[in-house]
Amino acid sequence: MPIDNAVSLGKALTLLRSRRNLTRSTVAEMAGMTPLRLSAYERGICLPSLPSLVPVLTILGSDLRDLQDVLDEVEGLNPGRREAASGH
């Protein structure tokens, strides 16, 4: 699924961050951005670029596949459906 829903992406980022028990300020600082920018992503005000998103995911101990699974979870979809559909 393409990441085109800023609100769902924001919820997924917030969920990943909370699962790591990290503050927004800590993640933002480590990712080289302001807490305000990360807040905008988490609240779904704007979509991050891939170069902005990857450091955040790395800090959260996640990758794009993990993000997709959490996006599916946030949107009420079965995270395993991609593997079943692709035969993997």
Secondary structure, 3 states (H helix, E strand, C coil): CCCCCHHHHHHHHHHHHHHCCCCHHHHHHHHCCCHHHHHHHHCCCCCCCHHHHHHHHHHCCCCHHHHHHHHHHHCCCCCCHHHHHHCC
